[in-house]
């Protein structure tokens, strides 16, 4: 019966981790190599992330530097970044690609906050789904006489406390990211 709680906690923790990865893609105007994580480039017929064909570093607060491991990859990487939905305009100097991060205007910041809130709600729903599944498992255990009604009620309360804790964590992460996005 404690496996039910442990499984629910693991699932909720994975939801938080996935949420953190997802919102890391929302740019704040500062250069962060993870912004390019979802961009894929053609490498000898295979679609691979840029990080598998080049070294991505942060030169300063607003510039990423990409150094491909093979010279022919410069053009496909530059094209992939330009064609992405990030609105970035890379420049090439020999075998080095520089990607300046444009400053965010207020309208774009508000759009990013809407996206952030949508992602936060998706994370909350996922946490609640974990609660629903755990409670269903507890009901099944009760039905099969694996646990008593008192144990089921106590464990349901534990699952609810866990859910509240993870939803509060989503809210805390969201608030921090919102203030980060609104900072000039």
Helices and strands as residue ranges (DSSP letters): H 2-24, G 33-36, E 40-43, E 46-49, G 50-52, E 54-60, E 63-68, H 73-83, E 91-93, E 96-100, H 106-143, H 149-182
